[in-house]
Amino acid sequence: MPRRSRTTWILKISRSNQVTIPAAVIARFGRPTHLELFHNDEMMGLFPCTVMTYEEQAKQAGIPDVVLNEARRILRERAAQAATPPRGRSSPA
């Protein structure tokens, strides 16, 4: 008789609010590094998720590379201006 996979687990919450999830459960979902927590008044659930960079989010939103490159250029210029000390008047000798 084939072995059924277990669908419910009891998790212990430590005093420091940490939860240990069984390795078999994590392995089944590809060992995610982040979990998203959903809850309502009666229950909660954890779902594997990926954390995207701002660039990945922009591409997913359909922002063209040309716009992203222009934004990077402007940020570099502003950073260079902020790093350059302001020119002061030379004091008379």
Secondary structure, 3 states (H helix, E strand, C coil): CCCCCCCCCCCCECCCCCECCCHHHHHHCCCCCEEEEEECCCCEEEEEECCCCHHHHHHHCCCCHHHHHHHHHHHHHHHHHHHCCCCCCCCCC
